[in-house]
Amino acid sequence: MIKMVKEMEFADDVRKYYLELLQDTIHKAYLEILEKEITKAFVYAYEEQAETLFQNYLDHAEAYVNKTTLKDRNSSDEMEPDEDFLKNIEEQIAIIGSSVDGFRQEVISYLWAIGRRGKKVDYKSYDPLREAIEKKLMESVRDISRIITKARTRDEEQQEKFGSLVENMLERGYTEYSADVVLKYAANHLWKD
């Protein structure tokens, strides 16, 4: 598109305007993709947290759909399904209002059918719920990824998390060099707060 604008017959000020607009748009899109890639690498490093979030969602959604209560794992007290928790996950993929009941029933039915067929049920089993859980985790992981990628010196825990991040990027097709370039760029340009 940039090449096309350069070759078109525009007045210099119009050409300059379009080139700046394109470059600004492309730069913003690149930064958005970059942030998602880094944050996703952290999310995959936190699969255990994703699985815990998934199991909690299933517990509360099942109780909601079946109009039953849950047992608190710590105190064994009976409790109502946490609708705020469910909504918080569902809002990540724009499940709101009257669509929540249908979504919850669909999730429970789908996962129950998979389990009945003897297949493993985990947070990746149902794509819309997987997407919601990953988006929720990305929200919370974004802050820590900013800290860890920007840190010049890392404590042991931060170094371990940074190592997991790099390892996940390598597993997703990055080379060591490209992962290093992306992370340095992010530390210096992406998160300037």
MODA-V307071 format. One record per pair of residues at least 4 apart in sequence whose C-alpha atoms are under 8 Angstrom apart, sorted by the first residue. I is the first residue (numbers start at 0). J is the second residue. If there is no record, write none. Layout:
i=I j=J
i=I j=J
//
This chain:
i=0 j=4
i=0 j=21
i=1 j=5
i=1 j=18
i=1 j=21
i=1 j=22
i=2 j=6
i=3 j=7
i=4 j=14
i=4 j=17
i=4 j=18
i=5 j=14
i=5 j=18
i=9 j=13
i=9 j=14
i=10 j=14
i=11 j=15
i=12 j=16
i=13 j=17
i=14 j=18
i=15 j=19
i=16 j=20
i=17 j=21
i=18 j=22
i=19 j=23
i=20 j=24
i=21 j=25
i=22 j=26
i=23 j=27
i=24 j=28
i=25 j=29
i=26 j=30
i=27 j=31
i=28 j=32
i=29 j=33
i=30 j=34
i=30 j=189
i=31 j=35
i=32 j=36
i=33 j=37
i=33 j=181
i=33 j=185
i=34 j=38
i=34 j=185
i=34 j=189
i=35 j=39
i=36 j=40
i=37 j=41
i=37 j=144
i=37 j=164
i=37 j=168
i=37 j=182
i=38 j=42
i=38 j=137
i=38 j=140
i=38 j=141
i=38 j=144
i=39 j=43
i=39 j=133
i=39 j=137
i=40 j=44
i=40 j=164
i=40 j=165
i=40 j=167
i=40 j=168
i=41 j=45
i=41 j=137
i=41 j=140
i=41 j=144
i=41 j=160
i=41 j=163
i=41 j=164
i=41 j=167
i=42 j=46
i=42 j=49
i=42 j=133
i=42 j=136
i=42 j=137
i=42 j=140
i=43 j=167
i=44 j=160
i=44 j=163
i=44 j=164
i=44 j=167
i=45 j=49
i=46 j=50
i=47 j=51
i=48 j=52
i=49 j=53
i=49 j=122
i=49 j=132
i=49 j=133
i=49 j=136
i=50 j=54
i=50 j=121
i=50 j=122
i=51 j=55
i=52 j=56
i=52 j=132
i=53 j=57
i=53 j=121
i=53 j=122
i=53 j=132
i=54 j=58
i=54 j=122
i=55 j=59
i=56 j=60
i=56 j=84
i=56 j=85
i=57 j=61
i=57 j=107
i=58 j=62
i=58 j=69
i=59 j=63
i=59 j=69
i=59 j=80
i=59 j=81
i=59 j=82
i=59 j=85
i=60 j=64
i=60 j=80
i=60 j=85
i=60 j=103
i=60 j=104
i=60 j=107
i=61 j=65
i=61 j=103
i=61 j=107
i=62 j=66
i=62 j=67
i=62 j=68
i=62 j=69
i=62 j=79
i=62 j=80
i=63 j=67
i=63 j=68
i=63 j=80
i=64 j=100
i=64 j=103
i=64 j=104
i=67 j=79
i=67 j=80
i=68 j=77
i=68 j=78
i=68 j=79
i=68 j=80
i=69 j=77
i=69 j=78
i=69 j=79
i=69 j=80
i=70 j=74
i=70 j=75
i=70 j=76
i=70 j=77
i=70 j=78
i=71 j=75
i=71 j=76
i=71 j=77
i=71 j=78
i=81 j=85
i=82 j=86
i=83 j=87
i=84 j=88
i=85 j=89
i=86 j=90
i=86 j=94
i=86 j=95
i=86 j=99
i=87 j=91
i=88 j=92
i=88 j=131
i=88 j=132
i=88 j=135
i=89 j=93
i=89 j=94
i=89 j=95
i=89 j=99
i=89 j=128
i=89 j=131
i=90 j=94
i=90 j=95
i=90 j=131
i=91 j=131
i=91 j=132
i=91 j=134
i=91 j=135
i=92 j=127
i=92 j=130
i=92 j=131
i=94 j=98
i=94 j=99
i=94 j=102
i=95 j=99
i=97 j=101
i=98 j=102
i=99 j=103
i=100 j=104
i=101 j=105
i=102 j=106
i=103 j=107
i=104 j=108
i=105 j=109
i=106 j=110
i=106 j=125
i=106 j=128
i=107 j=111
i=108 j=112
i=109 j=113
i=109 j=125
i=110 j=114
i=110 j=120
i=110 j=124
i=110 j=125
i=111 j=115
i=112 j=116
i=113 j=117
i=113 j=118
i=113 j=119
i=113 j=120
i=114 j=118
i=114 j=119
i=114 j=120
i=120 j=124
i=122 j=128
i=122 j=129
i=122 j=132
i=123 j=128
i=123 j=129
i=124 j=129
i=125 j=129
i=126 j=130
i=127 j=131
i=128 j=132
i=129 j=133
i=130 j=134
i=131 j=135
i=132 j=136
i=133 j=137
i=134 j=138
i=135 j=139
i=136 j=140
i=137 j=141
i=138 j=142
i=139 j=143
i=140 j=144
i=141 j=145
i=142 j=146
i=143 j=147
i=144 j=148
i=145 j=149
i=145 j=186
i=145 j=190
i=146 j=150
i=147 j=153
i=147 j=157
i=147 j=158
i=147 j=160
i=147 j=161
i=148 j=161
i=148 j=182
i=148 j=183
i=148 j=185
i=148 j=186
i=149 j=183
i=149 j=185
i=149 j=186
i=149 j=187
i=153 j=157
i=153 j=158
i=154 j=158
i=155 j=159
i=156 j=160
i=157 j=161
i=158 j=162
i=159 j=163
i=160 j=164
i=161 j=165
i=162 j=166
i=163 j=167
i=164 j=168
i=165 j=169
i=165 j=175
i=165 j=178
i=166 j=170
i=167 j=171
i=168 j=172
i=168 j=173
i=168 j=178
i=169 j=173
i=169 j=174
i=169 j=175
i=169 j=178
i=173 j=177
i=173 j=178
i=174 j=178
i=175 j=179
i=176 j=180
i=177 j=181
i=178 j=182
i=179 j=183
i=180 j=184
i=181 j=185
i=182 j=186
i=183 j=187
i=184 j=188
i=184 j=189
i=185 j=189
i=185 j=190
i=186 j=190
i=186 j=191
i=187 j=191
//
